[in-house]
Amino acid sequence: MVRAYVLIQTDTGRAADVAGSIRDMPGVISTEAVTGPYDVVVFVEAADVDALGQLVVSAVQPVDGIVRTLTCPVIRL
């Protein structure tokens, strides 16, 4: 399994809507609205890197209100 944090910038005032829209998607472990340069942080898991990319590009990015995403895969040191 591959896990990643997806940092999301939203349109002004849309963080709660975006977090709610993503919360129940398959592969999503958790969503949190946050302050700072990003508005929502989503923790996701997928079978492999390709599935992770599909989840982000096909399911997360099209959500209304999302301006930009940054995917940060978790590594084991």
C-alpha positions in Angstrom: 0.0 0.0 0.0 1.1 3.6 -0.7 -0.1 6.4 1.6 0.1 10.1 0.9 -1.0 13.4 2.2 -2.8 15.6 -0.4 -2.5 19.3 0.4 -5.4 21.2 -1.2 -5.9 24.9 -1.9 -9.5 25.8 -2.3 -11.5 28.8 -3.4 -12.1 31.3 -0.6 -14.6 29.9 1.9 -14.8 26.4 0.3 -12.6 24.4 2.7 -15.4 22.8 4.6 -17.4 22.0 1.4 -14.3 20.4 -0.2 -13.4 18.4 2.9 -16.9 17.1 3.1 -17.0 16.1 -0.6 -13.8 14.1 -0.3 -14.4 12.5 3.1 -16.3 9.4 1.9 -14.3 8.7 -1.2 -12.8 5.2 -1.5 -9.1 5.4 -0.5 -9.6 8.4 1.7 -8.5 7.8 5.3 -9.1 11.3 6.7 -9.8 14.9 5.8 -9.0 18.0 7.8 -9.6 21.7 7.2 -6.5 23.6 8.2 -5.1 27.1 8.2 -2.0 28.3 6.4 -1.1 28.1 2.7 -3.3 25.0 2.2 -7.0 24.8 3.2 -7.6 21.0 3.4 -5.2 18.1 4.2 -6.4 14.6 3.0 -4.7 11.4 4.0 -5.2 8.7 1.4 -4.0 5.2 0.6 -3.9 3.2 -2.6 -2.5 -0.1 -3.9 0.4 1.4 -5.7 1.7 4.7 -7.1 -0.3 4.4 -10.2 -3.5 3.9 -8.2 -2.6 6.8 -6.0 -2.2 9.0 -9.1 -5.6 7.9 -10.4 -7.2 8.7 -7.1 -5.8 12.2 -7.0 -6.3 13.1 -10.6 -9.6 11.3 -11.3 -11.4 11.7 -8.0 -9.9 14.4 -5.8 -8.9 17.1 -8.3 -12.3 17.4 -10.1 -14.1 18.3 -6.8 -15.7 21.7 -7.2 -13.9 24.4 -5.3 -10.4 22.9 -5.5 -7.8 25.3 -7.0 -4.6 23.3 -6.6 -3.3 20.1 -5.0 0.1 18.9 -3.9 0.6 15.1 -3.2 3.1 14.1 -0.6 3.7 10.3 -0.6 4.7 8.9 2.8 8.1 7.2 2.9 9.6 4.8 5.4 13.1 5.8 6.5 
